Amino acid sequence: MLGLGLATTVGILNSLWYELRAVRAQPSERIEHLEAPRDAAAKPLL
């Protein structure tokens, strides 16, 4: 049972790594860069 759980965990991590690597490999032109709201950045948190 422990081996089956380990194999499942490795498979899930492998698929997540593949997805994250594919997202990171996209050209930067296709990724939208969002600007932070200027009002929120100007106000102090306290």
N, C-alpha and C positions, 0 to 999 in steps of 0.2 A: 504493500500500500504506500509506503514511503517513497518508493521509486516512481510510482505512478504520479504522485503529487509533485515530485521534483521534475518529472518530465513535462507535466502540464505547466508548471511555473516557468520552466525554460522556454517552452513553446510560446507562452503569452509574452514573455519579455522579448523574445526574438521577433515576434510580429510587431510589437510596439516599436522596437528599434528600427525595423524596416520602414514603418510608417513615418517615424520622425525623420529618418534619413531622407526619405523621398520628399518630405515637406521642405527640409533644409536645402535640398538640391535644386529647388525651383529658382528660376531667375528672379532677381529683385524687382524687375519691372512689373511682374504680375502680382506682387504682394503690395497691398495698399498700406501706406504708412499713415497711421492715425495721429493727429496732433492732440496734445493734451489741452483741455479747456483752459483758456487764459485766466478766467476768474478763479478757478479752483487752485491754480498754481500760485496766484498772487496772495490768497488769503492764508494767514497762519492757521495751524491746526488747533491751537489752544485759544 
